[in-house]
Amino acid sequence: MADLKREFRLYLLLRGASLRSVFQYRGNLLMMVLAGAAYQGSGFAFVWVLLHTFGTVAGWGLGQIAFLYGMRLLSHALWLVTIDGVGQADFLIREGQLDRMLLRPANVLSQMSTYTRSLLPFGDLSMAIVVFGVALVVADVQWSPASIVFLVLAIIGGALLEGSAVIVIAGLSVRVLDTWAYRMMMLDTIDTLGSYPLSVFGTGVQRVLTYALPIAFIAFLPASVVLGRTGQLAVPAWLGLLSPLVGAGLFALAYRFWRHQLRFYQGVGH
């Protein structure tokens, strides 16, 4: 426990130093945040146009899809704000930065997480708050203390699940020279499939996206539970309640995979 507290404290110090450096340039700060918000906002604008034309998607109205979209975007922004540097693992290895990190008395993954100084994730976070805030007003949700706690844990679980996929790609970077294509394919798949009701697909696809590629656990299953739309699910409704545990479990497995792969690192050029 003492080691865990120490690593967490070091992570906060590194992250704080990284953010302080970028906050010195306020013009750049504003432009990057606006760019991130515009990128994510354009995605939801497409959803709005789609629903304005067809009314509903698989029985989901605008408020419900905004709830699902905002929930997925909050999870996405949460992992980006905390560990976005892990996505640059292949670059760090090629440039020899990982060698330096291995020599420092701090967790390597924590150092990688705080390496980048991009402010785009804060644009994602701002748009996620806006979309989800609107959804909370227009969506018909029967709130209770239990549902509020579950929602918070589900968002964290979604962030852990998406972050675990990035950590697995980082582990592959130890053996593969360039993992950019794998990372982009994985993020695009999650972005495309995780932001819409998976009930638009047949039973077989829903099961694949639950058991084989657990994208459904990021937002669709927990959102279905909170919104009371479990009747359309092709899998047992109680699986949605396990979303926080699934995210935490996959993150732990991804971290173990990363640690295992790191044993085979031989340095730049090997």
VEXZA-945990 format. One record per residue (C-alpha): residue in one letter; x, y, z. Coordinates in steps of 0.05 Angstrom, whole numbers, padded with zeros to 5 digits, always signed. Layout:
N
AXYZ/...
***
This chain:
270
M+00000+00000+00000/A+00058+00047+00016/D+00088+00034-00053/L+00020+00047-00086/K+00013+00114-00050/R+00083+00133-00070/E+00071+00117-00143/F+00005+00155-00142/R+00039+00216-00110/L+00094+00214-00163/Y+00043+00209-00218/L+00006+00271-00192/L+00072+00309-00188/L+00091+00290-00259/R+00022+00306-00286/G+00021+00372-00249/A+00088+00392-00278/S+00066+00373-00348/L+00002+00414-00343/R+00037+00475-00313/S+00083+00478-00373/V+00026+00481-00423/F-00015+00530-00382/Q+00040+00582-00393/Y+00014+00592-00464/R-00058+00614-00456/G-00072+00626-00529/N-00050+00556-00547/L-00090+00529-00488/L-00154+00561-00514/M-00143+00539-00586/M-00128+00467-00568/V-00187+00460-00522/L-00233+00490-00575/A-00204+00443-00627/G-00218+00382-00584/A-00288+00406-00568/A-00302+00420-00642/Y-00278+00351-00663/Q-00323+00315-00613/G-00380+00364-00624/S-00381+00349-00698/G-00393+00276-00681/F-00454+00293-00639/A-00479+00342-00692/F-00482+00282-00740/V-00524+00245-00689/W-00571+00305-00683/V-00580+00309-00759/L-00593+00234-00762/L-00646+00237-00709/H-00677+00301-00738/T-00687+00261-00802/F-00709+00193-00776/G-00736+00210-00706/T-00706+00151-00670/V-00649+00100-00678/A-00668+00030-00656/G-00722+00061-00612/W-00673+00109-00578/G-00692+00183-00580/L-00647+00244-00581/G-00644+00250-00505/Q-00627+00177-00495/I-00574+00176-00549/A-00545+00241-00521/F-00541+00205-00453/L-00505+00146-00485/Y-00459+00191-00527/G-00442+00236-00469/M-00428+00177-00424/R-00381+00146-00474/L-00347+00212-00486/L-00337+00224-00412/S-00302+00156-00406/H-00260+00172-00467/A-00240+00240-00441/L-00225+00212-00372/W-00173+00163-00396/L-00143+00215-00444/V-00135+00267-00389/T-00101+00217-00343/I-00058+00170-00386/D-00058+00197-00458/G+00018+00192-00463/V+00014+00116-00463/G-00012+00122-00535/Q+00057+00147-00555/A+00094+00085-00531/D+00122+00066-00600/F+00149+00137-00610/L+00180+00138-00540/I+00215+00072-00554/R+00242+00094-00622/E+00268+00160-00594/G+00302+00126-00535/Q+00258+00160-00483/L+00238+00093-00453/D+00311+00079-00436/R+00313+00142-00394/M+00248+00124-00360/L+00274+00056-00341/L+00332+00089-00304/R+00287+00133-00261/P+00259+00111-00193/A+00187+00116-00216/N+00136+00071-00249/V+00149+00070-00324/L+00075+00071-00343/S+00064+00132-00299/Q+00121+00168-00334/M+00093+00150-00402/S+00024+00172-00381/T+00048+00242-00365/Y+00097+00250-00423/T+00053+00286-00473/R+00028+00357-00462/S-00031+00357-00510/L-00092+00397-00489/L-00139+00364-00538/P-00165+00317-00484/F-00191+00376-00444/G-00232+00396-00506/D-00261+00326-00507/L-00276+00332-00433/S-00311+00400-00441/M-00355+00375-00497/A-00370+00311-00458/I-00394+00353-00399/V-00438+00396-00445/V-00470+00337-00481/F-00481+00297-00418/G-00507+00357-00381/V-00560+00368-00436/A-00576+00294-00436/L-00589+00295-00360/V-00642+00348-00373/V-00678+00319-00434/A-00671+00244-00421/D-00725+00212-00379/V-00684+00180-00323/Q-00711+00155-00257/W-00655+00174-00210/S-00639+00142-00144/P-00576+00142-00100/A-00558+00073-00126/S-00565+00093-00199/I-00522+00155-00189/V-00467+00114-00156/F-00472+00062-00211/L-00468+00115-00265/V-00404+00145-00236/L-00372+00076-00229/A-00394+00057-00299/I-00361+00119-00329/I-00296+00103-00292/G-00302+00031-00315/G-00310+00053-00387/A-00248+00096-00381/L-00209+00037-00352/L-00234-00008-00408/E-00214+00040-00464/G-00148+00055-00428/S-00133-00020-00423/A-00137-00026-00498/V-00085+00029-00506/I-00040-00004-00454/V-00043-00070-00493/I-00022-00033-00556/A+00035-00001-00516/G+00057-00071-00495/L+00059-00092-00568/S+00104-00032-00582/V+00160-00068-00545/R+00161-00119-00602/V+00130-00082-00660/L+00165-00022-00691/D+00104+00021-00706/T+00036+00008-00675/W+00002+00071-00701/A-00044+00033-00748/Y-00066-00015-00693/R-00079+00042-00645/M-00120+00082-00695/M-00160+00021-00716/M-00176+00006-00643/L-00195+00077-00625/D-00237+00087-00688/T-00274+00022-00674/I-00290+00042-00603/D-00309+00113-00624/T-00355+00088-00679/L-00389+00029-00643/G-00387+00056-00572/S-00426+00120-00586/Y-00490+00089-00613/P-00542+00038-00590/L-00515-00030-00608/S-00587-00055-00613/V-00584-00031-00686/F-00545-00095-00698/G-00569-00166-00696/T-00564-00213-00637/G-00498-00243-00661/V-00462-00177-00669/Q-00486-00153-00601/R-00458-00216-00569/V-00392-00208-00604/L-00387-00136-00580/T-00402-00160-00509/Y-00362-00224-00501/A-00307-00220-00553/L-00296-00145-00562/P-00326-00117-00498/I-00344-00049-00528/A-00415-00055-00502/F-00390-00048-00431/I-00362+00022-00444/A-00430+00056-00449/F-00485+00016-00483/L-00498-00036-00429/P-00493+00012-00369/A-00533+00065-00405/S-00587+00014-00421/V-00591-00003-00347/V-00596+00069-00324/L-00646+00087-00378/G-00688+00025-00366/R-00679-00001-00438/T-00654-00071-00422/G-00712-00103-00460/Q-00675-00096-00526/L-00610-00128-00502/A-00586-00192-00535/V-00548-00210-00472/P-00570-00216-00399/A-00587-00148-00369/W-00547-00162-00306/L-00483-00159-00348/G-00493-00083-00351/L-00486-00079-00276/L-00417-00111-00282/S-00390-00056-00327/P-00346-00024-00272/L-00317-00092-00253/V-00304-00110-00326/G-00266-00045-00337/A-00224-00054-00274/G-00210-00127-00290/L-00188-00113-00361/F-00144-00055-00339/A-00109-00101-00289/L-00098-00153-00343/A-00072-00101-00391/Y-00023-00075-00339/R+00002-00146-00327/F+00011-00155-00402/W+00050-00090-00405/R+00095-00111-00348/H+00107-00179-00381/Q+00124-00147-00448/L+00172-00098-00415/R+00216-00156-00394/F+00234-00167-00467/Y+00256-00095-00480/Q+00328-00093-00504/G+00338-00020-00519/V+00335+00023-00582/G+00356-00014-00645/H+00342-00084-00619/
***
